[in-house]
């Protein structure tokens, strides 16, 4: 069965001032699949990820060409409201960054300011359950989120993104600051989330990409070297550089 | 494993630095203690309700600081009303909204320069703009506006530093759940920066409460036998009254000045207590 393309990245270039960080990348993101973006440090994978929900807008001197479409929404159109984009494309960052507020408020703030309808308690519980955090925190929802462990904080950040019920969730090396046990929990979580969400994950960790993703994109110095089903990319890469990278010969 | 080199000597140096820091701290504390002690010894005998509740007089036993205390409270309240909102919002603009570039940089440098300008210059500016041009005369309003100009750079610089110390990951987290710039600033950045902003506000208000030169420049009176009843009334302030008493030949007036200093310190302490109270509530 052919998967539906939900995010269409078409010939995208991203510059920081004069530096070309992403070069002519064309890439489909398939609905309800996990797409991993891998590549050596500085290859532009985080830059590409942040451009998908216009988080690069906050970086002074960052500019782009090309097009990204989410369904019928043109993400790069200056008339498109970035707030609207971020309601449909959520994000989880490299380091857990909960708000210095209660666990409950962390989840509820986004839906509150965007005036999402429905019972807030149910929304918070649902998000925490989906992020596999509910049982650990259900008795202390009013405690500060900063008292949670690093792994719990990152699952809280995932729950915070889930509570917005986005179509796509971007994850920028979500496990790089976590221990192996927390990492394993989040990887398990990704499998369940893909039933309802589309996930794009940037990772340094090739085993992680191989374990969790259905599609893999390999970037080097801003260029898309190879894109395909994860199994093919890892076991039968078409490009020599990809093979060298996935077998650990450089990077 | 080889033996660490010079370990005894290194520890000795570490200890020496620690003692040096203690000595320097002690110096500051001792100097403050001497100041407070001297003022107390001379001033406390004069400190009673009669002193608080009387107007200045040429008889020391009848003289009081009622008008100066009222003038300072008026001045400080009005100054806080003008300077805090303007200063904090200017800092929010410069840190959160202004695009980085030459213009923003120029503005920032100039604000830093303004903080170093002698207060008498602000007095001249206040005299020209508020007293003459806007014809506010020698009113407490003209004084408060002049004071506001004087302390604005301090508030802006401290608030900017406090805003800059808020980690950008917090802003990104808020933007990522679909917040507008205002919602991010209002709900996350300002609360996180509040303790630092309040520290700056305390410093600025402490400076305003002790300033004398610009007030003399704009024509605040030294002998005032009434309490200002509105922002357009003439006024005097504690430091002016203290300065006036110290410049008299009679010994009794010098003691009255000490009593005035104690009152000034009391007002300052109360002001700081309020700020600390707000800060603790905000960070809890």
Contacts between the chains, C-beta under 8 A, distances in Angstrom:
chain1	res1	chain2	res2	distance
A	53	B	176	7.1
A	55	B	172	6.6
A	55	B	175	7.0
A	55	B	176	7.0
A	58	B	168	7.9
A	58	B	171	7.6
A	58	B	172	7.4
A	58	B	175	7.3
A	60	B	99	7.0
A	60	B	100	5.2
A	83	B	178	5.0
A	83	B	179	7.4
A	83	B	180	6.0
A	84	B	178	7.7
A	86	B	175	6.7
A	86	B	176	5.9
A	86	B	177	7.0
A	86	B	178	4.6
A	87	B	178	4.4
A	90	B	176	6.6
A	90	B	177	7.2
A	91	B	172	7.9
A	91	B	176	4.1
A	93	B	169	6.4
A	93	B	172	6.5
A	93	B	173	6.9
A	93	B	176	7.6
A	95	B	169	6.4
A	97	B	167	7.7
A	97	B	169	4.1
A	97	B	170	6.3
A	97	B	172	7.0
A	97	B	173	4.4
A	98	B	173	7.5
A	99	B	170	7.0
A	99	B	173	6.5
A	99	B	174	7.3
A	99	B	188	6.2
A	100	B	170	7.8
A	100	B	192	6.8
A	109	B	174	7.7
A	109	B	177	6.9
A	109	B	187	6.9
A	110	B	177	3.1
A	110	B	178	6.2
A	110	B	179	7.4
A	113	B	177	7.8
A	113	B	178	7.3
A	113	B	179	5.7
A	113	B	183	5.2
A	113	B	187	7.5
A	114	B	177	7.7
A	114	B	178	5.1
A	157	B	173	7.3
A	160	B	173	7.7
A	160	B	177	6.4
A	161	B	176	7.2
A	161	B	177	7.2
A	164	B	177	5.7
A	164	B	178	6.6
